């Protein structure tokens, strides 16, 4: 099986190790990974800020970049949600581009969705020693992926997975939300970090680079010993 990797902006700029981990994991499972080099931003920051024309331009570019019959895998619920939930609506008045957006949406899968629901795999042969808790990103809820990451983590040898209080609450990043409302965002990530510390875990695991950046940044600035890792890094 061949897939195309959608790396995402934050992944490319700040978390290249997540992209590498995703590729190594997929290759270990026998998947051939292709990387369309013309891919850029999916347009979500523009869309969320109300610049729908700019978002539409980037959506067209993304659709062209991934114009094939390959399944697309992305280590980001945020970008997967943009493609699957918002792209079709951006082209509701353009029959040709709407059809192409629908096709891309159908072929696009967040990493845990691809592993559990497409490949039908929960045990990927991973081993990770430690006590960890899991933060659920908002966009995974939007995609209806409520259990997939935890189903994968429970099959990791050596990993003690402990529940996180109010696991379904936003960490406060929200893309441009953190920039526009820093006070509210800061209060939200403070609450999230307190719940993480309360678990006694040495690692917090998430599925989105935005969540990782926000949570890890707060933990680091406050001298916490808890490290933040992407799901792909644990499963690798």
Secondary structure as the mmCIF struct_conf table of DSSP 4:
data_model
#
loop_
_struct_conf.conf_type_id
_struct_conf.id
_struct_conf.beg_label_comp_id
_struct_conf.beg_label_asym_id
_struct_conf.beg_label_seq_id
_struct_conf.end_label_comp_id
_struct_conf.end_label_asym_id
_struct_conf.end_label_seq_id
STRN STRN1 UNK A 2 UNK A 6
HELX_RH_AL_P HELX_RH_AL_P1 UNK A 9 UNK A 13
TURN_TY1_P TURN_TY1_P1 UNK A 14 UNK A 14
HELX_RH_AL_P HELX_RH_AL_P2 UNK A 16 UNK A 28
TURN_TY1_P TURN_TY1_P2 UNK A 29 UNK A 30
STRN STRN2 UNK A 32 UNK A 34
TURN_TY1_P TURN_TY1_P3 UNK A 37 UNK A 38
BEND BEND1 UNK A 43 UNK A 43
HELX_RH_AL_P HELX_RH_AL_P3 UNK A 44 UNK A 48
TURN_TY1_P TURN_TY1_P4 UNK A 49 UNK A 50
HELX_RH_AL_P HELX_RH_AL_P4 UNK A 52 UNK A 65
TURN_TY1_P TURN_TY1_P5 UNK A 66 UNK A 66
BEND BEND2 UNK A 68 UNK A 69
STRN STRN3 UNK A 71 UNK A 74
BEND BEND3 UNK A 75 UNK A 75
HELX_RH_AL_P HELX_RH_AL_P5 UNK A 77 UNK A 81
HELX_RH_PI_P HELX_RH_PI_P1 UNK A 82 UNK A 86
HELX_RH_AL_P HELX_RH_AL_P6 UNK A 87 UNK A 90
TURN_TY1_P TURN_TY1_P6 UNK A 91 UNK A 93
HELX_RH_AL_P HELX_RH_AL_P7 UNK A 95 UNK A 107
STRN STRN4 UNK A 108 UNK A 110
HELX_RH_AL_P HELX_RH_AL_P8 UNK A 111 UNK A 113
HELX_RH_PI_P HELX_RH_PI_P2 UNK A 114 UNK A 118
BEND BEND4 UNK A 119 UNK A 119
BEND BEND5 UNK A 122 UNK A 122
STRN STRN5 UNK A 127 UNK A 134
HELX_LH_PP_P HELX_LH_PP_P1 UNK A 135 UNK A 137
HELX_RH_AL_P HELX_RH_AL_P9 UNK A 138 UNK A 142
TURN_TY1_P TURN_TY1_P7 UNK A 143 UNK A 144
BEND BEND6 UNK A 146 UNK A 147
HELX_RH_AL_P HELX_RH_AL_P10 UNK A 148 UNK A 153
TURN_TY1_P TURN_TY1_P8 UNK A 154 UNK A 155
BEND BEND7 UNK A 156 UNK A 156
STRN STRN6 UNK A 157 UNK A 162
TURN_TY1_P TURN_TY1_P9 UNK A 165 UNK A 168
BEND BEND8 UNK A 169 UNK A 169
BEND BEND9 UNK A 172 UNK A 172
TURN_TY1_P TURN_TY1_P10 UNK A 174 UNK A 176
HELX_RH_AL_P HELX_RH_AL_P11 UNK A 177 UNK A 180
TURN_TY1_P TURN_TY1_P11 UNK A 181 UNK A 181
HELX_RH_AL_P HELX_RH_AL_P12 UNK A 182 UNK A 199
TURN_TY1_P TURN_TY1_P12 UNK A 200 UNK A 200
BEND BEND10 UNK A 202 UNK A 202
STRN STRN7 UNK A 203 UNK A 206
BEND BEND11 UNK A 207 UNK A 207
HELX_RH_AL_P HELX_RH_AL_P13 UNK A 209 UNK A 221
TURN_TY1_P TURN_TY1_P13 UNK A 222 UNK A 223
STRN STRN8 UNK A 227 UNK A 230
HELX_RH_AL_P HELX_RH_AL_P14 UNK A 231 UNK A 235
#
